[in-house]
Amino acid sequence: MRFKLMATLAVAVLTSGAFAQQQGVSKDQITIGSIQDLSGPLAGFGKQVRMGMMLAVDELNEQGGVGNRKLALKVEDSGYDPKRAVLAAQKLVNQDKIFAMVAHIGTAQNLAAMPVQFEKKVLNFYPVTAAREMYEPLHPLKYSFAATYYDQLRLATPKMIKEKNIKKVCTIYQDDEFGLEVMRGGEAGLKTLNMEYAEKTSYKRGATDFSSQVARMKAAGCEMVVLGTIIRETVGTVAEARKTGFNPIFLASSAAYTELIHKLGGKAMDGIFATMTAQQPYLDEASQPIRFWASKYKTKFNEDPTVFSIYGYTAVMHFSAAASKAGSNLTSDTFIKAMDTMSFPTDIFGSPPMSYSATKRLGNDASRLSEIQDGRWKVVSGYMK
């Protein structure tokens, strides 16, 4: 009897020691974190990603959690400021002791936060940015889900030039890592046709006046403009162009693929093209599975879901699938081993299939084109590769 009791205690000590060694994992809980813009220029996106994540966490916990552990989600606000993202990461990693950073929004913000995470072996999982740095250089703690801004524009730019018989292409881009990726992707696409930008102009993050940039592109006679812009910068640039009678074809990245563009910009936004994967869920057009999912979302948050809600929801669901596969001994190492064997089929939202390996940390490299027609995004191409 005494021997049995000692053996039981030894197992308990070993088990609790195993959990203590892995940050963010206890016997009955997995703690994940996320950094969103809840107060800055991307607050519309950040709020939607957060709510999508919350819906997924609630669904999973109602079904018993992940491997009999409940998920706990901690969210901090960066205001879309890389310096604040570092502070948020320090809190989540060192105080909240998160196991993984999931769906952190913003290119510069992720790049600033990752060193804080990696020092404590905290995963950077499905960041909401399509920058190449989210999976390059190869790193055991990096997993990205989105076709890169670079590849999106590298493929879409020559496709649009050929289809529309464009002779002069310009670009306006945010002067940071995100904007440069879009600009360079378009530049690479132009090179395949022995072309280059007729005009390149940039703006500082947070800018609201784009009159001088639009004037430069108009003066250059640009027939198509590659937009390295996000929400208000897309609306501001296009609205200024329409006002001055400058009406080129506008081609944006998935960063501008949001219902907020036509909601904020109105009729003037008709005709904008953007690259995308998951489709904006307009509920009167959606399939029954999407409507069922959206009704749960609306019941919980009293508003319709968006494509950014889908990003947050999918990130948590894919994380949970890999964590479940890792088994009861969940550590960074066992998660990585499981995730490197994961594949995900096309989902109800139309996203392309995704797969991962020890040397492949980008789940998908395909995107397609959508255009705003009569105030709604309409898919106008298949997946480009």
LUMMI-740491 format. One record per residue (C-alpha): residue number from 1; x, y, z. Coordinates in Angstrom, 3 decimals. Example, Ala and Ser with C-alpha at 12.3 -4.5 7.8 and 13.67 -1.06 7.14 Angstrom:
// residues 2
MARZA   nr        c1        c2        c3
MARZA    1    12.300    -4.500     7.800
MARZA    2    13.670    -1.060     7.140
This chain:
// residues 385
MARZA   nr        c1        c2        c3
MARZA    1     0.000     0.000     0.000
MARZA    2     2.828     2.332     0.987
MARZA    3     4.713     1.493    -2.227
MARZA    4     1.585     2.195    -4.302
MARZA    5     1.102     5.580    -2.644
MARZA    6     4.740     6.517    -3.252
MARZA    7     4.459     5.473    -6.908
MARZA    8     1.298     7.552    -7.339
MARZA    9     2.974    10.583    -5.780
MARZA   10     6.034    10.126    -8.022
MARZA   11     3.850    10.058   -11.124
MARZA   12     2.022    13.178    -9.933
MARZA   13     5.308    15.009    -9.337
MARZA   14     6.672    13.971   -12.736
MARZA   15     3.439    14.968   -14.469
MARZA   16     3.228    18.354   -12.790
MARZA   17     6.906    18.881   -13.575
MARZA   18     6.261    18.148   -17.249
MARZA   19     3.475    20.745   -17.346
MARZA   20     5.618    23.242   -15.438
MARZA   21     8.376    22.896   -18.007
MARZA   22     6.075    23.900   -20.885
MARZA   23     4.918    27.488   -20.743
MARZA   24     1.215    27.985   -21.362
MARZA   25     0.149    24.369   -20.837
MARZA   26    -1.335    22.963   -17.643
MARZA   27    -3.272    19.818   -16.888
MARZA   28    -6.566    21.459   -17.870
MARZA   29    -5.722    24.567   -19.910
MARZA   30    -3.802    25.854   -22.953
MARZA   31    -3.186    29.596   -22.962
MARZA   32    -2.773    31.302   -26.312
MARZA   33    -2.231    34.976   -27.023
MARZA   34    -2.869    37.446   -29.804
MARZA   35    -1.916    41.038   -30.533
MARZA   36    -4.492    43.041   -32.459
MARZA   37    -4.946    46.630   -33.510
MARZA   38    -7.979    47.584   -31.431
MARZA   39    -7.413    51.353   -31.378
MARZA   40    -5.375    52.338   -34.463
MARZA   41    -5.822    52.479   -38.253
MARZA   42    -6.563    48.735   -38.538
MARZA   43    -8.945    48.577   -35.581
MARZA   44   -11.719    47.429   -37.920
MARZA   45    -9.648    44.394   -38.876
MARZA   46    -8.321    43.754   -35.379
MARZA   47   -11.756    43.700   -33.822
MARZA   48   -12.986    41.225   -36.437
MARZA   49    -9.989    38.884   -36.058
MARZA   50   -10.432    38.919   -32.278
MARZA   51   -14.126    38.058   -32.499
MARZA   52   -13.458    35.238   -34.953
MARZA   53   -10.919    33.821   -32.510
MARZA   54   -13.333    34.170   -29.595
MARZA   55   -16.043    32.278   -31.493
MARZA   56   -13.635    29.422   -32.251
MARZA   57   -12.428    29.263   -28.635
MARZA   58   -16.017    29.139   -27.350
MARZA   59   -16.974    26.404   -29.824
MARZA   60   -13.960    24.288   -28.910
MARZA   61   -14.460    24.719   -25.163
MARZA   62   -18.138    23.822   -25.442
MARZA   63   -17.033    20.569   -27.087
MARZA   64   -14.562    19.746   -24.309
MARZA   65   -11.586    21.814   -25.378
MARZA   66    -8.401    20.576   -27.021
MARZA   67    -7.382    17.146   -25.754
MARZA   68    -9.511    17.701   -22.609
MARZA   69    -7.853    21.053   -21.993
MARZA   70    -9.808    24.296   -22.254
MARZA   71    -8.404    27.072   -24.416
MARZA   72    -7.772    30.448   -22.778
MARZA   73    -7.289    33.450   -25.082
MARZA   74    -5.397    36.575   -24.032
MARZA   75    -5.502    39.597   -26.377
MARZA   76    -3.459    42.802   -26.252
MARZA   77    -3.774    46.000   -28.323
MARZA   78    -0.834    47.282   -30.379
MARZA   79    -2.617    50.246   -31.966
MARZA   80    -0.744    49.092   -35.120
MARZA   81     2.475    50.423   -33.572
MARZA   82     5.525    48.099   -33.625
MARZA   83     6.814    49.551   -30.331
MARZA   84     3.517    48.815   -28.613
MARZA   85     3.555    45.343   -30.195
MARZA   86     6.854    44.647   -28.397
MARZA   87     5.347    45.719   -25.068
MARZA   88     2.248    43.608   -25.742
MARZA   89     4.413    40.597   -26.599
MARZA   90     6.443    41.047   -23.418
MARZA   91     3.249    41.018   -21.345
MARZA   92     1.755    37.996   -23.111
MARZA   93     4.977    35.984   -23.095
MARZA   94     6.416    36.888   -19.688
MARZA   95     3.333    37.625   -17.570
MARZA   96     0.473    35.698   -19.160
MARZA   97     2.856    32.848   -20.078
MARZA   98     1.217    32.042   -23.428
MARZA   99     2.023    28.841   -25.292
MARZA  100     1.598    30.374   -28.759
MARZA  101     0.981    33.728   -30.406
MARZA  102    -1.940    33.225   -32.777
MARZA  103    -3.211    35.527   -35.558
MARZA  104    -1.110    38.573   -34.569
MARZA  105    -2.010    41.332   -37.054
MARZA  106     0.489    43.453   -38.984
MARZA  107     3.827    42.898   -40.710
MARZA  108     6.015    45.370   -38.819
MARZA  109     4.279    44.429   -35.577
MARZA  110     5.014    40.705   -35.990
MARZA  111     8.633    41.374   -36.899
MARZA  112     9.036    43.493   -33.771
MARZA  113     7.384    40.931   -31.469
MARZA  114     8.907    37.688   -32.733
MARZA  115    12.298    38.021   -30.955
MARZA  116    10.457    38.355   -27.618
MARZA  117     8.475    35.198   -28.372
MARZA  118    11.298    33.100   -29.749
MARZA  119    13.467    33.711   -26.714
MARZA  120    10.848    31.765   -24.707
MARZA  121    10.078    29.251   -27.486
MARZA  122     6.617    30.750   -28.117
MARZA  123     5.215    29.889   -31.552
MARZA  124     4.199    32.548   -34.082
MARZA  125     1.157    30.884   -35.594
MARZA  126    -0.874    32.158   -38.578
MARZA  127    -0.032    35.872   -38.328
MARZA  128    -2.589    38.043   -40.108
MARZA  129    -0.164    39.390   -42.674
MARZA  130     1.014    37.928   -45.937
MARZA  131     4.630    39.071   -45.706
MARZA  132     7.342    36.581   -46.663
MARZA  133     9.118    37.176   -43.343
MARZA  134     6.305    35.289   -41.622
MARZA  135     7.842    32.032   -42.822
MARZA  136    11.266    33.080   -44.157
MARZA  137    13.940    32.455   -43.202
MARZA  138    12.903    28.971   -42.122
MARZA  139    12.386    28.878   -38.354
MARZA  140    10.881    26.098   -36.224
MARZA  141     8.454    28.490   -34.517
MARZA  142     7.011    30.157   -37.664
MARZA  143     3.804    29.048   -39.419
MARZA  144     2.060    31.209   -42.031
MARZA  145    -1.229    30.603   -43.825
MARZA  146    -1.561    33.306   -46.479
MARZA  147    -0.193    33.549   -50.000
MARZA  148     2.346    36.361   -49.734
MARZA  149     1.697    39.926   -50.813
MARZA  150     4.743    39.548   -53.025
MARZA  151     3.406    36.477   -54.843
MARZA  152    -0.121    37.867   -55.012
MARZA  153     1.045    40.914   -56.966
MARZA  154     3.784    39.080   -58.849
MARZA  155     1.063    36.960   -60.461
MARZA  156    -1.857    39.382   -60.576
MARZA  157    -0.018    42.357   -62.101
MARZA  158     0.968    40.723   -65.427
MARZA  159    -2.405    38.974   -65.614
MARZA  160    -4.213    42.334   -65.389
MARZA  161    -1.795    44.019   -67.824
MARZA  162    -2.457    41.354   -70.459
MARZA  163    -6.221    41.264   -69.955
MARZA  164    -6.638    45.064   -69.930
MARZA  165    -3.871    45.883   -72.445
MARZA  166    -2.113    48.206   -69.997
MARZA  167     0.935    50.190   -71.097
MARZA  168     1.786    52.262   -68.003
MARZA  169     1.723    50.975   -64.423
MARZA  170     2.332    53.009   -61.253
MARZA  171     2.338    52.183   -57.560
MARZA  172     1.507    53.922   -54.315
MARZA  173     2.573    52.059   -51.194
MARZA  174     2.863    52.390   -47.444
MARZA  175     6.474    53.133   -46.544
MARZA  176     7.039    50.050   -44.374
MARZA  177     7.567    46.300   -44.685
MARZA  178     3.989    45.688   -45.807
MARZA  179     3.922    48.324   -48.533
MARZA  180     7.354    47.379   -49.823
MARZA  181     6.263    43.749   -50.231
MARZA  182     3.310    44.800   -52.399
MARZA  183     5.439    47.211   -54.451
MARZA  184     8.158    44.605   -55.008
MARZA  185     5.650    41.925   -55.975
MARZA  186     4.213    44.184   -58.662
MARZA  187     7.725    45.066   -59.778
MARZA  188     8.601    41.374   -60.173
MARZA  189     5.437    40.845   -62.215
MARZA  190     6.322    43.774   -64.474
MARZA  191     9.783    42.331   -65.107
MARZA  192     8.236    39.194   -66.604
MARZA  193     6.819    41.497   -69.293
MARZA  194    10.004    43.590   -69.612
MARZA  195     8.215    46.529   -68.008
MARZA  196     8.842    48.728   -64.988
MARZA  197     6.808    51.214   -62.963
MARZA  198     6.209    54.528   -64.703
MARZA  199     5.911    56.161   -61.288
MARZA  200     6.518    55.028   -57.693
MARZA  201     5.246    57.036   -54.748
MARZA  202     4.889    56.221   -51.072
MARZA  203     3.260    57.579   -47.911
MARZA  204     3.996    57.278   -44.191
MARZA  205     1.910    54.938   -42.058
MARZA  206    -1.060    56.905   -40.691
MARZA  207    -1.196    59.424   -43.580
MARZA  208    -4.609    60.811   -44.537
MARZA  209    -3.823    63.147   -47.456
MARZA  210    -2.873    61.499   -50.757
MARZA  211    -3.362    64.440   -53.121
MARZA  212     0.319    64.877   -54.003
MARZA  213     0.800    61.152   -54.675
MARZA  214    -2.303    60.977   -56.862
MARZA  215    -1.190    64.083   -58.769
MARZA  216     2.167    62.440   -59.548
MARZA  217     0.525    59.282   -60.857
MARZA  218    -1.976    61.250   -62.915
MARZA  219     0.844    63.332   -64.419
MARZA  220     2.679    60.134   -65.374
MARZA  221    -0.372    58.946   -67.332
MARZA  222    -0.705    55.714   -65.373
MARZA  223    -3.355    53.294   -66.630
MARZA  224    -3.055    50.915   -63.673
MARZA  225    -2.012    51.566   -60.072
MARZA  226    -0.738    48.843   -57.735
MARZA  227    -1.974    49.742   -54.263
MARZA  228     0.236    48.905   -51.282
MARZA  229    -2.544    50.299   -49.113
MARZA  230    -4.868    48.957   -46.417
MARZA  231    -8.261    50.419   -45.379
MARZA  232    -8.448    54.191   -45.169
MARZA  233    -5.414    54.630   -47.446
MARZA  234    -7.155    52.635   -50.180
MARZA  235   -10.339    54.655   -49.777
MARZA  236    -8.398    57.928   -49.572
MARZA  237    -6.274    57.268   -52.649
MARZA  238    -9.122    56.066   -54.859
MARZA  239   -11.509    58.817   -53.692
MARZA  240    -8.877    61.496   -54.431
MARZA  241    -8.249    59.998   -57.880
MARZA  242   -11.967    59.896   -58.753
MARZA  243   -12.357    63.496   -57.556
MARZA  244    -9.636    64.685   -59.942
MARZA  245   -10.955    62.669   -62.888
MARZA  246    -8.093    60.177   -62.710
MARZA  247    -9.599    56.720   -63.244
MARZA  248    -6.964    54.038   -63.761
MARZA  249    -7.442    50.396   -62.865
MARZA  250    -6.632    49.965   -59.186
MARZA  251    -5.121    46.647   -58.090
MARZA  252    -4.695    46.019   -54.351
MARZA  253    -3.499    43.115   -52.215
MARZA  254    -5.508    40.994   -49.797
MARZA  255    -4.821    43.663   -47.144
MARZA  256    -7.466    45.806   -48.875
MARZA  257    -9.885    42.919   -49.422
MARZA  258   -12.479    43.955   -46.862
MARZA  259   -16.089    45.073   -46.862
MARZA  260   -14.906    48.254   -45.111
MARZA  261   -13.608    49.583   -48.452
MARZA  262   -17.022    49.827   -50.079
MARZA  263   -18.780    50.634   -46.798
MARZA  264   -16.517    53.614   -46.161
MARZA  265   -15.854    54.687   -49.748
MARZA  266   -19.239    54.133   -51.323
MARZA  267   -19.871    54.071   -55.067
MARZA  268   -16.443    55.534   -55.878
MARZA  269   -14.869    52.212   -54.851
MARZA  270   -16.581    50.258   -57.640
MARZA  271   -14.015    48.811   -60.043
MARZA  272   -11.195    48.219   -57.528
MARZA  273    -9.505    44.825   -57.884
MARZA  274    -7.838    42.949   -55.025
MARZA  275    -6.156    39.621   -54.528
MARZA  276    -7.759    37.294   -51.971
MARZA  277    -8.300    33.714   -50.776
MARZA  278   -11.246    33.265   -48.390
MARZA  279   -14.341    34.999   -49.735
MARZA  280   -16.126    37.876   -47.984
MARZA  281   -19.276    36.240   -46.523
MARZA  282   -22.242    38.240   -47.802
MARZA  283   -24.966    36.332   -46.025
MARZA  284   -27.694    36.652   -48.646
MARZA  285   -25.291    35.044   -51.152
MARZA  286   -23.597    32.542   -48.851
MARZA  287   -23.947    28.780   -48.736
MARZA  288   -25.951    27.118   -45.975
MARZA  289   -22.838    26.119   -43.953
MARZA  290   -21.592    29.730   -44.001
MARZA  291   -25.016    31.065   -43.037
MARZA  292   -25.146    28.629   -40.112
MARZA  293   -21.665    29.697   -38.976
MARZA  294   -22.507    33.379   -39.464
MARZA  295   -25.708    33.097   -37.440
MARZA  296   -23.682    31.867   -34.461
MARZA  297   -21.272    34.758   -34.929
MARZA  298   -24.064    37.334   -35.144
MARZA  299   -25.861    35.884   -32.125
MARZA  300   -22.689    36.262   -30.081
MARZA  301   -21.467    39.661   -31.313
MARZA  302   -24.581    41.300   -32.806
MARZA  303   -22.887    42.012   -36.130
MARZA  304   -22.187    40.194   -39.371
MARZA  305   -18.861    38.378   -39.798
MARZA  306   -16.239    39.450   -42.325
MARZA  307   -13.287    37.854   -44.063
MARZA  308   -11.081    38.938   -41.146
MARZA  309   -13.426    37.134   -38.753
MARZA  310   -12.734    34.052   -40.879
MARZA  311    -8.962    34.538   -40.540
MARZA  312    -9.206    34.596   -36.739
MARZA  313   -11.598    31.662   -36.576
MARZA  314    -9.515    29.529   -38.942
MARZA  315    -6.269    30.277   -37.109
MARZA  316    -7.651    28.965   -33.815
MARZA  317    -9.247    25.925   -35.448
MARZA  318    -6.041    24.933   -37.243
MARZA  319    -4.041    25.503   -34.065
MARZA  320    -6.411    23.246   -32.123
MARZA  321    -6.167    20.504   -34.763
MARZA  322    -2.373    20.398   -34.478
MARZA  323    -2.461    20.662   -30.670
MARZA  324    -4.883    17.726   -30.549
MARZA  325    -2.628    15.688   -32.806
MARZA  326     0.337    16.476   -30.558
MARZA  327    -1.418    14.512   -27.805
MARZA  328    -1.503    14.827   -24.042
MARZA  329     2.191    15.711   -23.779
MARZA  330     1.767    19.090   -25.471
MARZA  331     5.029    21.003   -25.775
MARZA  332     6.451    23.302   -28.413
MARZA  333     8.393    20.342   -29.795
MARZA  334     5.423    17.952   -29.965
MARZA  335     3.256    20.691   -31.503
MARZA  336     5.865    21.359   -34.187
MARZA  337     6.177    17.643   -34.929
MARZA  338     2.395    17.390   -35.342
MARZA  339     1.992    20.609   -37.314
MARZA  340     4.677    19.560   -39.767
MARZA  341     2.407    16.695   -40.869
MARZA  342    -0.838    18.671   -41.076
MARZA  343    -2.893    19.261   -44.200
MARZA  344    -6.194    21.115   -44.365
MARZA  345    -8.707    20.692   -47.208
MARZA  346   -10.659    23.497   -48.878
MARZA  347   -13.046    24.853   -46.258
MARZA  348   -16.577    26.278   -46.377
MARZA  349   -15.116    29.752   -47.000
MARZA  350   -13.408    28.758   -50.269
MARZA  351    -9.835    28.902   -49.003
MARZA  352    -7.425    26.713   -50.989
MARZA  353    -6.016    23.517   -49.444
MARZA  354    -3.071    24.012   -47.078
MARZA  355    -0.250    21.713   -46.015
MARZA  356     2.899    21.954   -43.904
MARZA  357     6.199    20.148   -43.386
MARZA  358     9.498    20.703   -41.610
MARZA  359    10.707    22.619   -44.662
MARZA  360     7.377    24.138   -45.788
MARZA  361     5.974    26.692   -43.383
MARZA  362     3.654    28.541   -45.769
MARZA  363     0.379    26.646   -46.040
MARZA  364    -0.771    28.149   -49.332
MARZA  365     0.836    30.159   -52.125
MARZA  366    -2.240    30.657   -54.347
MARZA  367    -4.581    33.654   -54.533
MARZA  368    -7.373    34.839   -56.819
MARZA  369    -8.834    38.156   -57.961
MARZA  370   -11.963    39.907   -56.767
MARZA  371   -13.538    43.190   -57.952
MARZA  372   -15.953    45.568   -56.272
MARZA  373   -19.078    45.553   -58.422
MARZA  374   -22.175    47.464   -57.303
MARZA  375   -20.829    47.794   -53.780
MARZA  376   -19.770    44.171   -53.264
MARZA  377   -16.669    42.100   -53.821
MARZA  378   -17.188    39.578   -56.624
MARZA  379   -14.665    36.814   -57.359
MARZA  380   -13.449    37.297   -60.957
MARZA  381   -10.704    34.698   -61.367
MARZA  382    -9.645    31.249   -60.293
MARZA  383    -6.593    30.647   -58.125
MARZA  384    -3.374    31.933   -59.690
MARZA  385    -0.125    30.019   -59.249
